[in-house]
């Protein structure tokens, strides 16, 4: 039997032990990032961050701070194999990266890495770390040279950037003949699609010379800024065993040829069939010569000083709420602000039910149905057998024998999946605002949404049912690369009745932003 004194002494000992354990635990938590660094990074970097130069391992003290303050650099720190392939959770990796910035770049004011940011980039595997790092270092050095020169431009606030971008987007003086702006083919009043009748241009858009046509439809730009950077190994939401072709995701234009939004916004200015400028220097000079932009490009003395701020401003505008409202009837229905009609409810069920349709296989970005902020695209590429548009090929001068190879024309494909495996695949567009942004398909071959619905339905119909294009009265036109159409996906549902098609269409109309609802029939 213990005496009262012994009990008291034991209680004190227990309390002291608990305090020590508590202190040790707190100390371990505080030291966890340092421990994780030694455990997962010290194989390549010394404790003080110094790398093994002879082996191509960089010194972390050199550019960690710079990388942490630029979007591409932050993605690099997350995607570099030592980070992305470590056994750390996304949350723990974010904590470690913040510790590294504080340790190897003291004084640098960088936003804290978050678990969400790590999740967004970590699965996008890096093909060539030294090459990507070299590109970033070159960009840092170029920016440093600008800052140290008298040509450095004034830093704009987020609001100023958006305002600058909106002005640029609507400026016709930035085209060859001073008659075309971004807004000419992407009308803000029509969900940033081309409002001109497709009957005039056969489904494409005219260039600054008023006669040049491309061979593809100008897509609506609402929500385009939500597109991830182009990757050939993006396994987001993919089932195990998916093919290499299915792992290609992101990028801009119908073939993903521009990897980032900032790269995409510059291309139309120097496309001979679009705005037709000679080069980006001409674009820069036109901006410098226009007093409207004086407050946005203060300090710039050469056209090269203007290009990067110009691209950032346009991208900032495309990322603004004006193009990413998320306020359609569907969004308001999810919030309980409006009631859905019976047709809309039936249409939702059909859309999200794989047993009935194959819609959500390609037009769903979330892992679960009815998700807030759903983009209605998986950002991947498919060959759905969209018919050739002979009228457009004739009007554009490409000729009836031209074959659009789609994704195979992307310059990055040569580094990964063979071009023959992806020939004919086209980027899956978002279905937001689809009811008001015709013509449809990448080549504008269909004028009406109802035709699109019948086209998809004909894959599941038998006999002669549904085999006629209602717009031409003839059988559906042949497609490019018919042997590579993803028939297993297209035929995974059931043929829909007219009533079901009407319900599904009602749901698609629900995806129209509130500001464009007046455009619905």
C-alpha positions as CSV (number, residue, x, y, z in Angstrom):
1,X,0.0,0.0,0.0
2,X,1.5,3.4,-1.0
3,X,1.6,6.1,1.6
4,X,0.1,9.6,1.1
5,X,3.6,11.0,0.6
6,X,4.5,8.3,-2.0
7,X,1.3,9.0,-3.8
8,X,2.0,12.7,-3.8
9,X,5.6,12.2,-5.0
10,X,4.2,9.9,-7.8
11,X,1.7,12.5,-8.8
12,X,4.4,15.1,-9.1
13,X,6.6,12.8,-11.1
14,X,3.7,12.0,-13.4
15,X,2.9,15.6,-13.9
16,X,6.6,16.4,-14.6
17,X,6.7,13.5,-17.1
18,X,3.6,14.8,-18.9
19,X,5.1,18.3,-19.0
20,X,8.3,16.9,-20.4
21,X,6.5,14.8,-23.0
22,X,4.3,17.7,-23.9
23,X,7.3,20.0,-24.3
24,X,9.1,17.3,-26.4
25,X,6.1,16.9,-28.5
26,X,5.8,20.6,-29.1
27,X,9.4,20.9,-29.9
28,X,9.2,18.0,-32.3
29,X,6.2,19.7,-34.1
30,X,8.2,22.9,-34.3
31,X,11.2,21.0,-35.7
32,X,9.3,18.8,-38.1
33,X,10.0,20.8,-41.3
34,X,13.7,20.8,-40.5
35,X,13.5,17.1,-39.8
36,X,11.6,16.5,-43.1
37,X,14.2,18.5,-44.9
38,X,17.1,16.4,-43.6
39,X,15.1,13.2,-44.2
40,X,13.9,13.9,-47.7
41,X,16.2,16.6,-49.2
42,X,19.6,16.1,-47.6
43,X,20.4,13.4,-50.1
44,X,21.0,16.1,-52.7
45,X,21.4,19.3,-50.6
46,X,23.5,19.9,-47.5
47,X,22.0,21.1,-44.3
48,X,22.8,24.7,-45.3
49,X,21.1,24.3,-48.7
50,X,24.3,24.0,-50.7
51,X,23.9,21.5,-53.6
52,X,26.3,19.3,-55.5
53,X,27.2,21.5,-58.4
54,X,29.2,18.8,-60.2
55,X,26.1,16.6,-60.2
56,X,23.9,19.4,-61.4
57,X,22.2,19.9,-58.0
58,X,21.7,23.7,-57.5
59,X,22.3,25.7,-54.3
60,X,19.0,26.4,-52.6
61,X,20.3,29.7,-51.3
62,X,20.6,31.0,-54.8
63,X,17.1,31.2,-56.3
64,X,14.6,29.8,-53.8
65,X,13.4,33.3,-52.9
66,X,13.0,34.3,-56.5
67,X,11.2,31.1,-57.4
68,X,8.8,31.5,-54.4
69,X,7.7,34.9,-55.7
70,X,6.8,33.9,-59.3
71,X,4.0,31.6,-60.4
72,X,6.1,29.3,-62.5
73,X,8.8,29.1,-59.9
74,X,6.4,28.1,-57.2
75,X,5.1,25.3,-59.4
76,X,8.7,24.3,-60.1
77,X,9.5,24.0,-56.3
78,X,6.4,21.8,-55.9
79,X,7.0,19.7,-59.1
80,X,10.7,19.1,-58.8
81,X,11.1,15.3,-58.2
82,X,12.5,15.7,-54.7
83,X,9.3,17.4,-53.6
84,X,6.7,15.8,-55.8
85,X,7.9,12.2,-55.2
86,X,8.5,12.5,-51.5
87,X,6.2,10.5,-49.2
88,X,5.1,13.7,-47.5
89,X,1.4,14.7,-47.6
90,X,0.4,17.7,-49.6
91,X,-0.1,19.6,-46.3
92,X,3.3,18.6,-44.9
93,X,5.0,19.5,-48.2
94,X,3.5,23.0,-48.1
95,X,4.8,23.4,-44.6
96,X,8.3,22.2,-45.7
97,X,8.4,24.6,-48.6
98,X,7.5,27.5,-46.4
99,X,10.2,26.5,-44.0
100,X,12.7,26.3,-46.9
101,X,11.8,29.8,-48.1
102,X,12.2,31.2,-44.6
103,X,15.5,29.3,-44.1
104,X,17.2,29.9,-47.5
105,X,15.6,33.2,-48.5
106,X,15.2,35.2,-45.3
107,X,13.5,38.5,-45.8
108,X,11.8,37.5,-49.0
109,X,8.1,38.4,-48.9
110,X,6.4,35.5,-50.6
111,X,2.9,34.1,-50.2
112,X,2.8,31.0,-48.1
113,X,2.5,27.7,-49.9
114,X,-0.9,26.0,-49.2
115,X,-2.0,22.4,-49.4
116,X,-4.4,23.4,-52.2
117,X,-1.5,24.9,-54.3
118,X,0.6,21.8,-53.7
119,X,-2.3,19.5,-54.8
120,X,-2.8,21.6,-57.9
121,X,0.8,21.2,-59.2
122,X,2.2,18.1,-57.6
123,X,0.8,15.5,-60.0
124,X,2.0,17.4,-63.0
125,X,5.3,15.6,-63.3
126,X,8.4,17.3,-64.5
127,X,10.2,16.0,-67.6
128,X,13.5,17.8,-67.5
129,X,14.2,19.7,-64.1
130,X,17.5,21.2,-65.2
131,X,16.0,22.6,-68.4
132,X,12.9,24.0,-66.7
133,X,15.1,25.5,-64.0
134,X,17.4,27.1,-66.6
135,X,14.4,28.7,-68.3
136,X,13.3,30.2,-64.9
137,X,16.7,31.4,-64.0
138,X,17.0,33.1,-67.4
139,X,13.6,34.8,-66.8
140,X,14.8,36.0,-63.4
141,X,18.0,37.4,-64.8
142,X,16.1,39.2,-67.6
143,X,13.7,40.7,-65.0
144,X,16.6,41.7,-62.8
145,X,18.3,43.4,-65.8
146,X,15.0,45.3,-66.4
147,X,14.8,46.4,-62.8
148,X,18.3,47.7,-62.8
149,X,17.8,49.7,-66.0
150,X,15.9,52.9,-66.6
151,X,13.4,50.9,-68.7
152,X,11.7,49.2,-65.8
153,X,7.9,49.6,-65.9
154,X,5.8,50.6,-63.0
155,X,4.3,47.7,-61.0
156,X,0.5,47.6,-61.4
157,X,-2.1,46.7,-58.8
158,X,-4.4,43.8,-59.6
159,X,-7.2,46.2,-60.4
160,X,-4.9,48.2,-62.7
161,X,-3.8,45.0,-64.5
162,X,-7.4,44.0,-65.1
163,X,-8.2,47.5,-66.4
164,X,-5.2,47.5,-68.7
165,X,-6.2,44.0,-70.0
166,X,-9.7,45.1,-70.7
167,X,-8.5,48.1,-72.7
168,X,-6.2,45.9,-74.7
169,X,-8.9,43.3,-75.3
170,X,-11.1,45.9,-77.0
171,X,-8.4,47.9,-78.9
172,X,-8.8,47.6,-82.6
173,X,-5.6,49.7,-83.2
174,X,-3.6,46.6,-82.2
175,X,-4.4,44.9,-85.5
176,X,-2.8,45.2,-88.9
177,X,-5.6,47.4,-90.4
178,X,-6.8,49.0,-87.2
179,X,-10.2,47.3,-87.4
180,X,-10.0,44.2,-85.2
181,X,-9.7,43.6,-81.5
182,X,-9.8,40.5,-79.4
183,X,-13.4,41.4,-78.7
184,X,-14.2,41.2,-82.4
185,X,-14.1,37.4,-82.3
186,X,-14.8,37.1,-78.6
187,X,-17.7,39.5,-78.0
188,X,-18.2,40.3,-74.2
189,X,-21.9,40.6,-75.0
190,X,-22.1,37.0,-76.2
191,X,-20.1,35.1,-73.6
192,X,-16.9,36.1,-75.4
193,X,-17.7,34.1,-78.5
194,X,-18.1,35.4,-82.1
195,X,-21.5,37.0,-82.4
196,X,-21.4,37.3,-86.2
197,X,-23.6,34.9,-88.1
198,X,-21.9,31.6,-89.0
199,X,-23.6,31.7,-92.4
200,X,-21.2,34.5,-93.3
201,X,-17.9,32.9,-92.3
202,X,-18.8,29.2,-92.4
203,X,-18.2,28.8,-88.7
204,X,-14.8,30.6,-88.3
205,X,-13.9,34.3,-87.9
206,X,-12.5,36.8,-90.3
207,X,-9.0,38.3,-89.9
208,X,-8.0,42.0,-89.9
209,X,-7.9,41.9,-93.7
210,X,-11.7,41.1,-93.7
211,X,-11.1,38.0,-95.9
212,X,-8.7,35.6,-94.2
213,X,-10.3,32.7,-92.3
214,X,-8.8,30.0,-90.2
215,X,-10.0,26.4,-90.2
216,X,-11.3,26.4,-86.7
217,X,-14.1,28.1,-84.7
218,X,-13.2,30.9,-82.3
219,X,-14.1,29.3,-78.9
220,X,-15.9,31.2,-76.1
221,X,-13.4,32.6,-73.6
222,X,-15.6,32.4,-70.5
223,X,-13.9,30.2,-67.9
224,X,-11.0,29.5,-70.3
225,X,-8.6,30.9,-67.6
226,X,-9.5,27.9,-65.4
227,X,-7.6,25.7,-67.9
228,X,-4.5,24.0,-66.3
229,X,-1.0,24.3,-67.9
230,X,-0.4,21.9,-70.7
231,X,0.9,18.5,-69.5
232,X,1.4,15.1,-71.1
233,X,1.4,13.2,-67.8
234,X,-1.5,14.7,-65.9
235,X,-3.2,11.8,-64.0
236,X,-5.9,14.0,-62.3
237,X,-9.1,12.0,-61.8
238,X,-7.8,9.3,-64.3
239,X,-8.6,5.6,-63.7
240,X,-5.7,3.2,-63.4
241,X,-4.7,1.8,-66.7
242,X,-5.5,4.9,-68.6
243,X,-3.6,5.3,-71.8
244,X,-0.8,7.8,-72.4
245,X,-3.1,9.7,-74.7
246,X,-5.7,10.1,-72.0
247,X,-3.1,11.6,-69.7
248,X,-2.6,14.7,-71.9
249,X,-4.4,17.6,-70.3
250,X,-4.5,21.4,-70.3
251,X,-3.1,23.9,-72.6
252,X,-4.8,26.5,-74.9
253,X,-6.3,26.6,-78.3
254,X,-8.1,23.5,-79.7
255,X,-4.8,21.6,-79.9
256,X,-3.2,22.9,-76.7
257,X,-0.2,24.3,-78.5
258,X,0.3,27.2,-76.1
259,X,1.0,25.8,-72.6
260,X,-0.1,28.9,-70.6
261,X,-2.7,31.6,-70.7
262,X,0.0,34.3,-70.9
263,X,1.5,32.6,-74.0
264,X,-1.9,32.2,-75.6
265,X,-3.1,35.8,-75.4
266,X,-0.1,37.0,-77.5
267,X,-0.5,34.6,-80.4
268,X,-3.6,36.1,-82.2
269,X,-1.8,39.5,-82.5
270,X,0.8,38.0,-84.8
271,X,-1.3,35.4,-86.6
272,X,-1.6,36.4,-90.3
273,X,-5.2,35.1,-90.4
274,X,-6.2,37.0,-87.3
275,X,-4.9,40.4,-86.2
276,X,-1.9,40.2,-88.6
277,X,0.9,42.2,-87.0
278,X,4.4,41.5,-88.2
279,X,5.8,40.5,-84.8
280,X,5.5,41.3,-81.1
281,X,7.8,44.3,-81.4
282,X,5.2,45.9,-83.6
283,X,2.6,45.2,-80.9
284,X,4.8,46.8,-78.3
285,X,5.4,49.9,-80.4
286,X,1.7,50.4,-80.9
287,X,1.0,50.2,-77.2
288,X,3.9,52.6,-76.5
289,X,2.6,55.1,-79.1
290,X,-0.9,55.2,-77.6
291,X,-1.3,57.8,-74.9
292,X,-4.2,55.7,-73.5
293,X,-1.7,53.3,-72.1
294,X,0.8,55.8,-70.7
295,X,-0.1,55.2,-67.1
296,X,0.2,51.4,-67.5
297,X,3.6,51.3,-69.2
298,X,5.4,54.1,-67.3
299,X,9.2,53.7,-67.6
300,X,9.0,51.5,-70.7
301,X,11.2,52.8,-73.6
302,X,11.4,49.8,-75.9
303,X,8.7,47.4,-77.3
304,X,10.2,44.5,-75.5
305,X,9.5,46.2,-72.2
306,X,5.8,46.1,-72.9
307,X,5.2,42.5,-74.0
308,X,5.3,40.7,-70.7
309,X,3.2,43.3,-68.8
310,X,0.7,43.2,-71.7
311,X,0.4,39.4,-71.6
312,X,0.0,39.6,-67.8
313,X,-2.7,42.2,-68.1
314,X,-4.7,40.3,-70.7
315,X,-4.5,37.1,-68.7
316,X,-5.5,39.0,-65.6
317,X,-8.6,40.2,-67.4
318,X,-9.5,36.7,-68.6
319,X,-9.2,35.5,-65.0
320,X,-11.5,38.2,-63.7
321,X,-15.1,37.8,-62.5
322,X,-16.3,39.2,-65.8
323,X,-15.4,35.9,-67.4
324,X,-15.7,33.6,-64.4
325,X,-19.0,34.6,-62.8
326,X,-20.2,31.1,-61.6
327,X,-23.7,32.6,-61.3
328,X,-25.8,30.5,-63.7
329,X,-29.2,29.1,-62.8
330,X,-27.3,25.9,-62.1
331,X,-24.9,27.6,-59.6
332,X,-27.8,29.4,-58.0
333,X,-29.8,26.1,-57.8
334,X,-26.9,24.5,-55.9
335,X,-27.0,27.4,-53.5
336,X,-30.7,27.0,-53.0
337,X,-31.4,30.4,-54.5
338,X,-33.6,29.1,-57.4
339,X,-35.8,26.1,-58.0
340,X,-35.1,23.9,-61.0
341,X,-37.9,23.0,-63.3
342,X,-38.9,19.4,-63.8
343,X,-37.1,19.3,-67.2
344,X,-33.9,20.7,-65.7
345,X,-33.9,18.1,-62.9
346,X,-34.4,15.3,-65.4
347,X,-31.7,16.7,-67.6
348,X,-29.2,16.9,-64.6
349,X,-29.9,13.2,-63.9
350,X,-29.3,12.2,-67.5
351,X,-26.1,14.3,-67.7
352,X,-24.5,12.9,-64.5
353,X,-25.7,9.3,-64.9
354,X,-23.2,7.1,-66.8
355,X,-25.8,4.4,-67.2
356,X,-27.8,6.8,-69.5
357,X,-25.3,9.1,-71.2
358,X,-21.6,9.5,-71.5
359,X,-21.7,13.3,-71.0
360,X,-19.8,13.4,-67.7
361,X,-17.0,11.2,-68.9
362,X,-15.5,14.2,-70.7
363,X,-17.5,17.2,-69.4
364,X,-16.8,16.9,-65.7
365,X,-13.8,18.3,-63.8
366,X,-14.8,17.3,-60.3
367,X,-14.6,13.8,-58.8
368,X,-18.3,14.0,-57.7
369,X,-21.5,15.1,-59.3
370,X,-23.2,18.4,-58.6
371,X,-20.0,20.1,-57.4
372,X,-19.9,23.8,-56.8
373,X,-17.6,25.5,-59.3
374,X,-17.9,22.6,-61.8
375,X,-16.2,23.5,-65.1
376,X,-18.0,20.9,-67.2
377,X,-14.8,19.8,-69.0
378,X,-12.0,17.5,-68.0
379,X,-9.5,19.6,-70.0
380,X,-8.5,16.6,-72.0
381,X,-8.6,15.7,-75.7
382,X,-10.9,13.4,-77.6
383,X,-11.8,12.4,-81.1
384,X,-15.6,12.3,-81.1
385,X,-16.0,12.1,-84.8
386,X,-17.0,15.7,-85.4
387,X,-17.8,16.0,-89.1
388,X,-15.6,17.9,-91.5
389,X,-16.8,21.3,-92.4
390,X,-16.4,21.5,-96.2
391,X,-17.8,25.0,-96.5
392,X,-15.2,26.3,-94.1
393,X,-12.4,24.5,-95.8
394,X,-13.4,26.0,-99.1
395,X,-13.9,29.5,-97.8
396,X,-10.6,29.5,-95.9
397,X,-8.6,28.2,-98.8
398,X,-7.4,25.1,-97.0
399,X,-9.2,23.0,-99.5
400,X,-11.5,20.0,-99.2
401,X,-8.5,17.6,-98.9
402,X,-7.2,19.3,-95.8
403,X,-7.1,17.0,-92.7
404,X,-7.1,18.7,-89.3
405,X,-4.8,16.6,-87.1
406,X,-5.8,18.3,-83.9
407,X,-3.7,17.4,-81.0
408,X,-1.0,15.9,-83.2
409,X,-0.2,19.4,-84.4
410,X,0.9,20.4,-80.9
411,X,4.7,20.8,-80.9
412,X,5.0,19.2,-77.5
413,X,3.6,15.9,-78.7
414,X,6.9,14.9,-80.3
415,X,8.4,14.7,-76.8
416,X,5.8,12.2,-75.5
417,X,3.0,10.2,-77.0
418,X,3.4,9.5,-80.7
419,X,1.4,11.9,-82.9
420,X,-0.3,9.0,-84.7
421,X,-2.0,8.0,-81.4
422,X,-3.5,11.4,-80.8
423,X,-4.3,12.5,-84.4
424,X,-7.8,13.9,-84.6
425,X,-8.1,14.6,-80.9
426,X,-9.5,18.0,-80.0
427,X,-9.6,19.8,-76.7
428,X,-12.8,19.2,-74.7
429,X,-14.5,22.6,-74.2
430,X,-16.4,23.8,-71.1
431,X,-20.2,23.5,-71.5
432,X,-20.7,26.7,-69.5
433,X,-22.6,29.2,-71.7
434,X,-22.9,26.5,-74.4
435,X,-26.5,27.4,-75.2
436,X,-25.5,30.9,-76.4
437,X,-22.1,30.4,-78.0
438,X,-22.7,28.6,-81.3
439,X,-21.6,27.6,-83.9
440,X,-20.5,24.3,-82.4
441,X,-17.5,21.9,-82.6
442,X,-13.9,23.0,-83.2
443,X,-14.7,23.7,-86.8
444,X,-18.1,25.4,-86.4
445,X,-19.8,22.7,-88.4
446,X,-23.1,22.8,-86.5
447,X,-25.2,26.0,-86.2
448,X,-27.6,24.7,-83.5
449,X,-27.3,23.1,-80.1
450,X,-30.1,20.8,-81.0
451,X,-28.0,19.4,-83.9
452,X,-25.2,18.7,-81.5
453,X,-27.5,16.7,-79.3
454,X,-28.8,14.7,-82.2
455,X,-25.2,14.1,-83.4
456,X,-24.2,12.6,-80.0
457,X,-27.4,10.6,-79.9
458,X,-26.9,9.0,-83.3
459,X,-24.0,6.9,-81.9
460,X,-26.4,4.9,-79.8
461,X,-29.2,4.6,-82.3
462,X,-29.7,1.6,-84.6
463,X,-30.8,1.3,-88.2
464,X,-31.6,4.6,-90.0
465,X,-32.8,6.4,-86.9
466,X,-30.9,9.6,-86.2
467,X,-28.4,9.1,-89.1
468,X,-29.4,12.4,-90.9
469,X,-28.0,15.8,-90.1
470,X,-31.1,18.0,-89.7
471,X,-29.1,21.1,-90.9
472,X,-28.1,19.5,-94.3
473,X,-30.8,16.8,-94.7
474,X,-28.0,14.4,-95.6
475,X,-26.1,11.8,-93.6
476,X,-23.6,13.0,-91.1
477,X,-20.4,14.2,-92.9
478,X,-17.3,12.0,-92.5
479,X,-14.8,12.9,-89.8
480,X,-11.0,13.2,-89.8
481,X,-9.4,10.0,-88.5
482,X,-12.6,8.0,-88.3
483,X,-10.7,4.9,-87.1
484,X,-9.7,6.7,-83.9
485,X,-13.1,8.0,-82.8
486,X,-13.6,7.1,-79.1
487,X,-16.7,4.9,-79.9
488,X,-16.4,3.0,-76.6
489,X,-17.1,6.3,-74.7
490,X,-19.7,7.6,-77.2
491,X,-21.7,4.3,-77.1
492,X,-21.6,3.8,-73.4
493,X,-25.1,5.2,-72.9
494,X,-28.5,4.6,-74.3
495,X,-30.4,6.2,-77.2
496,X,-32.4,9.1,-75.8
497,X,-36.0,9.9,-76.7
498,X,-37.0,13.4,-77.9
499,X,-38.3,14.1,-74.5
500,X,-35.0,13.1,-72.8
501,X,-33.0,15.2,-75.3
502,X,-35.2,18.2,-74.5
503,X,-34.6,17.7,-70.8
504,X,-30.9,17.4,-71.3
505,X,-30.9,20.5,-73.4
506,X,-32.8,22.3,-70.6
507,X,-30.0,21.4,-68.2
508,X,-27.4,22.8,-70.6
509,X,-29.3,26.0,-70.9
510,X,-29.1,26.2,-67.0
511,X,-25.3,26.6,-67.4
512,X,-25.7,30.1,-68.9
513,X,-24.3,32.9,-66.9
514,X,-26.9,35.3,-65.5
515,X,-25.7,38.2,-67.6
516,X,-26.3,36.1,-70.8
517,X,-29.7,34.6,-69.9
518,X,-31.4,37.2,-72.1
519,X,-29.8,35.5,-75.1
520,X,-31.6,32.3,-74.6
521,X,-34.5,31.7,-76.9
